[in-house]
Amino acid sequence: MKKIIIAAAILSVMAFTACKETDDTAVQANGTPAETVSETEAKAEVSAADITSAIMAEIEIQSATEKTADDIGAFYDVDTAAITDMSVFICGSGAYPDELAVFKFTDADSAAAGAEAVQKRLDSQTELYTDYTPDEVYKLEDAFILTRDNWVILSVCSDNSRAKEIAESLL
């Protein structure tokens, strides 16, 4: 009986000392508080290239060829002066409709115009690939255009739902 009482006393002491309140403040190696970046601030710092890289790390964009601001006019009817950041990958061979385009515009009006241009591109590609490679049309039918704040994102790939999850998590 004496052993049970001693064991209970030890467990009680251990329980009270284990429940010490902790401070969640981040601390640098020298003991001073570290600056923390809020989730909103971290998302504000995301770049178009960050978004395309994250998506392409998981999903293949067939024959991906990166396009520059100088190339964009051949694919999208957008005002390049209204684009503050972009990252665009299009199938270089033309054999597949795979495409990933991320644009950040200067303002909401420019983003709305950009979204219309991206929709026009998607409609054109759907019409083209219906006759050219009908087996690939499912990618276009499942494609998405995501608009959030000044961002416009188009994804045409084999797993558009996963690409959308990744894009939404970064914005």
N, C-alpha and C positions, 0 to 999 in steps of 0.2 A: 504494500500500500504506500509505503514511504517513497518507493521508486516512482510510482505513478504521480504523486504530488510533485516531486522534484521535476519530472519530465513535463508536467503541465506548466509548472512555473517557468521552465526554460523556454517552452514553446510560446508562452505569453510574452516574455521579454523579447524573443525573436520577432514575434508578430508586430509588436509596437515599434521596434527599431527599424523594421523593414518597411514600414509605412511612412517613412520620412517624406515630406513634401519636397518635390523637385521644382526647379526653376527651368522653364522651357526657353529662356533667352539664350540665343546663340552667343558663344564666347570665343574670341580669338585665342590663339596660342599664348599671348601675353596676358590673358585674363580680362581684357577690356571687351565690352559688348560688341558683337559683330553687327554690321548693318544687314538687315534682312530685306529681301526684295519680295514685295507682295506678288501674288499670282497675277494680278492685273498688270503690274509693271513688267513682269517677266513676259507675259503674252504680248505686251506692247512692243517689246524688243524683238519679236520674231521677225525674220526676214522671209521674203518669197523663196529664197534658196533653201532656207531651213525647212519650209513646208514641202517643197519638191523632194528634197533629200530624204526626209522622214518617210514620205510615201514610197519613194523608189527603193528605200532600204528593204521594204517588205513586198512590194509589188513591181513586177517587171513591166516596163514600158518598152514594147517591142522596138528594136532598132532606134532607141532614143537618141535624138540629135538635138542639142541645145540651140535655141534660137536667140538672137540678140535683138535689141531695140531696132536695129537697122533692118532685120529680117521680118519683123512682125507685120508690117504692112501687107505682105504677101498672104498672110493667113487671117488676120483680124483687122477689121475696119475700126481701129481705135485711134484716139488722139494720143500719140506717144508723149506729147508734152504734158499730158495730165497724169502720166504714170510716174509714181515716185519709186517703185520697186517692182521687179518682175522676174519670173523664172519660168521658162517655157521649154518643154520637151515634146517633140513631135516625131513620129516614126519617120526615119530618114529615107527608107526605101519606098514608102507609100503603099506597101503591101498590106499594112495593118492600119486600122483607124486609131491606134493607141496614141493618146495625147494627154499631157498634163500641163496646164497653164495656170499660173498664179500671178495675179496683178494686184498691186496696191495703187489706188488712185488718189489724187490730191483732195478730192471732196466727194460728197454723196452724189451730186449730179453727174460728175464724171464717171463714178462707179456704176450708176444706173445706165449710162450710155455704153460703158464697157460691157456690162452684163447683156445688153441687147446685141452688141457685136459678137459676143461669145455664143449667144443663142443662135445667131445667124450662121456662124461657123458650124455649130453642131447640126443644124438643120441641113446645111449644104453637104456636110460629110455623110449624114444619114442617107440622103438621096443618092450620093455618089456610090457609097459602099453597098447599097441595096442591089445594084446591078453588078458592081465590080467584084466584091467578095461577100456574098450573102451570109456565109458562115461566120463572119466577123461582126455582123450587124447587131448581135446581142449586146456587144460592148457599148454601142451607140444608144441603143434603146434603154440601157441601164445607166447611162452616163448621168452625171449631175453637174449642176452649176450652183455653187454656193456663193451667196453674197452676204457679207457681214461687214458692217461699218463701211470702210472704203476698199475692202477686199472683194475680189471676184476670182473664183476658182472653178476651173473646168477639169473634170477627170473623165477620160475615156480609157478604160483598161479592163482587165479580166476580173478584177475585184473592186468595183466602184464603191460598194458599201463599206469596205474596210478603208479605202482611200478617204472616203467622207469622214469616217470616225477619226482618222488621224488628223485630217485638216481641221475638223471642229475642235479637237483637243488642243490644237496649237493656237487657235484664234481666241 
